[in-house]
Amino acid sequence: MSTSYLGDKTVHRVGFGAMQLAGPGVFGPPADPEAAKAVLRHAVEHGVDHIDTAQFYGPDVVNDLIREALHPYPEGLRLATKVGARRDDKGAWLPSGEPAALKRQVEENLRSLRVERMDLVNLRRFERELPDGAEPPLADQLGALAELREEGKIDMIGVSNVGADTVRAAIDAVGVVSVQNAYSILNRADEPVLRLCREHGLAFVPFFPLGSAFGGGGPTHLAADPRVSAVARKHGRTPTQVALAWLLARYERMLLIPGTSSLGHLDENLAADSFSLDQEDLSLLDAVEPVPLGA
Ligand SMILES: NC(=O)c1ccc[n+]([C@@H]2O[C@H](COP(=O)([O-])OP(=O)(O)OC[C@H]3O[C@@H](n4cnc5c(N)ncnc54)[C@H](OP(=O)(O)O)[C@@H]3O)[C@@H](O)[C@H]2O)c1
């Protein structure tokens, strides 16, 4: 598998997003926790060295699965989490971005994952969902994370669900290493943010790289798209592999974290890095119609 950079750390370009390991709606435990742990172990045995998680997946469930499956962690495994959200008792996703809450959430991640330092903490903003001024000031939020970085509890800081202005401000304020926004062949709205990452050499870690499980299911839309299917047939690959290869071709610091609870899908996703799209494929795929999907 090829490598790229998350900050100054070398990681394989295909990592793993752990959100899909919780129960339905990312709420509560999965039906078969042992199967979820088998997926995690298989991922790491087959080269995954970048896992994306959050304490609010479950909540608590996914971090516990990661610890139970993988602790003590292999050398070089980078664990990335995100803070800034919480769940209510029905599973709704709510903002929780006060600086003190962010610090508490980092501590919870350290405890549940049983590590002394998080490799990467993403500040998950709600600036795209909430009216202007409804969130705590960005500088205060990043300041709280930078204090934890000073204390050695965080190695690197990233931002998530943000526009280009926030990325610029975050680069200036604390030197973020990555942006995690929704982006896929089905949703290219954040092209300007991707451009900014290229200009500054930041990693771009798209969430919903297959278009997401929500809103009708990205993989179903990918399979139905004639252009994606044509390229898949040409290379003897699946439509989801084409969608992931397209992302890899967009930027050398694009790091993938496709999420799955299935061993078969995991193997398929890991193999997306083993073939290349040519110029003819990329031109054809540029014409894929965007699909409004999401949470
Ligand atoms: N920062 C944020 O706000 C944020 C938001 C959402 C997600 N994330 C992170 O981003 C990661 C990726 O997002 P995601 O997992 O929601 O979306 P995704 O990777 O776009 O799609 C996941 C969906 O695709 C299916 N799938 C995966 N591989 C497949 C394959 N090879 N063939 C067919 N179907 C396949 C999964 O079902 P199966 O389980 O059946 O394979 C699941 O339904 C998450 O795991 C999470 O860590 C971050």
The ligand as an SDF file (V2000), in Angstrom:
LIG
                    3D

 48 52  0  0  0  0  0  0  0  0999 V2000
  -15.9500   14.3380   10.9140 N   0  0  0  0  0  0  0  0  0  0  0  0
  -17.2020   13.9670   10.7970 C   0  0  0  0  0  0  0  0  0  0  0  0
  -18.1400   14.7410   11.0690 O   0  0  0  0  0  0  0  0  0  0  0  0
  -17.5050   12.5820   10.3080 C   0  0  0  0  0  0  0  0  0  0  0  0
  -18.8170   12.2920    9.8810 C   0  0  0  0  0  0  0  0  0  0  0  0
  -19.0820   11.0170    9.4010 C   0  0  0  0  0  0  0  0  0  0  0  0
  -18.0730   10.0600    9.3520 C   0  0  0  0  0  0  0  0  0  0  0  0
  -16.8060   10.3640    9.7970 N   0  0  0  0  0  0  0  0  0  0  0  0
  -15.7130    9.3480    9.7060 C   0  0  0  0  0  0  0  0  0  0  0  0
  -15.5610    9.0090    8.3400 O   0  0  0  0  0  0  0  0  0  0  0  0
  -15.5630    7.5840    8.1940 C   0  0  0  0  0  0  0  0  0  0  0  0
  -16.0910    7.2290    6.8140 C   0  0  0  0  0  0  0  0  0  0  0  0
  -17.4390    7.5940    6.6930 O   0  0  0  0  0  0  0  0  0  0  0  0
  -18.6140    6.5060    6.6210 P   0  0  0  0  0  0  0  0  0  0  0  0
  -18.0920    5.2100    7.1420 O   0  0  0  0  0  0  0  0  0  0  0  0
  -19.8480    7.0350    7.2470 O   0  0  0  0  0  0  0  0  0  0  0  0
  -19.0080    6.5940    5.1320 O   0  0  0  0  0  0  0  0  0  0  0  0
  -18.5860    5.8450    3.8180 P   0  0  0  0  0  0  0  0  0  0  0  0
  -17.2420    5.2180    4.0060 O   0  0  0  0  0  0  0  0  0  0  0  0
  -18.8030    6.7940    2.7030 O   0  0  0  0  0  0  0  0  0  0  0  0
  -19.7000    4.7280    3.6800 O   0  0  0  0  0  0  0  0  0  0  0  0
  -19.9200    3.7490    4.5920 C   0  0  0  0  0  0  0  0  0  0  0  0
  -21.0320    2.8740    4.0290 C   0  0  0  0  0  0  0  0  0  0  0  0
  -20.5470    2.2010    2.8760 O   0  0  0  0  0  0  0  0  0  0  0  0
  -20.6380    0.7930    3.0400 C   0  0  0  0  0  0  0  0  0  0  0  0
  -19.4180    0.2340    2.4450 N   0  0  0  0  0  0  0  0  0  0  0  0
  -18.1390    0.3700    2.8780 C   0  0  0  0  0  0  0  0  0  0  0  0
  -17.3050   -0.2560    2.0410 N   0  0  0  0  0  0  0  0  0  0  0  0
  -18.0670   -0.7850    1.0590 C   0  0  0  0  0  0  0  0  0  0  0  0
  -17.7730   -1.5540   -0.0900 C   0  0  0  0  0  0  0  0  0  0  0  0
  -16.5220   -1.8950   -0.4060 N   0  0  0  0  0  0  0  0  0  0  0  0
  -18.7990   -1.9330   -0.8840 N   0  0  0  0  0  0  0  0  0  0  0  0
  -20.0870   -1.5970   -0.5920 C   0  0  0  0  0  0  0  0  0  0  0  0
  -20.4200   -0.8830    0.4840 N   0  0  0  0  0  0  0  0  0  0  0  0
  -19.4210   -0.4740    1.3120 C   0  0  0  0  0  0  0  0  0  0  0  0
  -20.7670    0.5500    4.5110 C   0  0  0  0  0  0  0  0  0  0  0  0
  -21.5840   -0.5680    4.7820 O   0  0  0  0  0  0  0  0  0  0  0  0
  -20.9550   -1.9730    5.2880 P   0  0  0  0  0  0  0  0  0  0  0  0
  -20.7020   -1.8220    6.7550 O   0  0  0  0  0  0  0  0  0  0  0  0
  -22.0520   -2.9380    4.9670 O   0  0  0  0  0  0  0  0  0  0  0  0
  -19.7200   -2.2220    4.4960 O   0  0  0  0  0  0  0  0  0  0  0  0
  -21.5010    1.8060    4.9700 C   0  0  0  0  0  0  0  0  0  0  0  0
  -22.8790    1.6540    4.7830 O   0  0  0  0  0  0  0  0  0  0  0  0
  -16.4430    7.1190    9.3490 C   0  0  0  0  0  0  0  0  0  0  0  0
  -16.2760    5.7470    9.6260 O   0  0  0  0  0  0  0  0  0  0  0  0
  -16.0090    8.0490   10.4400 C   0  0  0  0  0  0  0  0  0  0  0  0
  -14.8350    7.5410   11.0650 O   0  0  0  0  0  0  0  0  0  0  0  0
  -16.5270   11.6190   10.2400 C   0  0  0  0  0  0  0  0  0  0  0  0
  1  2  1  0
  2  3  2  0
  2  4  1  0
  4  5  1  0
  4 48  2  0
  5  6  2  0
  6  7  1  0
  7  8  2  0
  8  9  1  0
  8 48  1  0
  9 10  1  0
  9 46  1  0
 10 11  1  0
 11 12  1  0
 11 44  1  0
 12 13  1  0
 13 14  1  0
 14 15  2  0
 14 16  1  0
 14 17  1  0
 17 18  1  0
 18 19  2  0
 18 20  1  0
 18 21  1  0
 21 22  1  0
 22 23  1  0
 23 24  1  0
 23 42  1  0
 24 25  1  0
 25 26  1  0
 25 36  1  0
 26 27  1  0
 26 35  1  0
 27 28  2  0
 28 29  1  0
 29 30  1  0
 29 35  2  0
 30 31  1  0
 30 32  2  0
 32 33  1  0
 33 34  2  0
 34 35  1  0
 36 37  1  0
 36 42  1  0
 37 38  1  0
 38 39  2  0
 38 40  1  0
 38 41  1  0
 42 43  1  0
 44 45  1  0
 44 46  1  0
 46 47  1  0
M  CHG  2   8   1  16  -1
M  END
$$$$
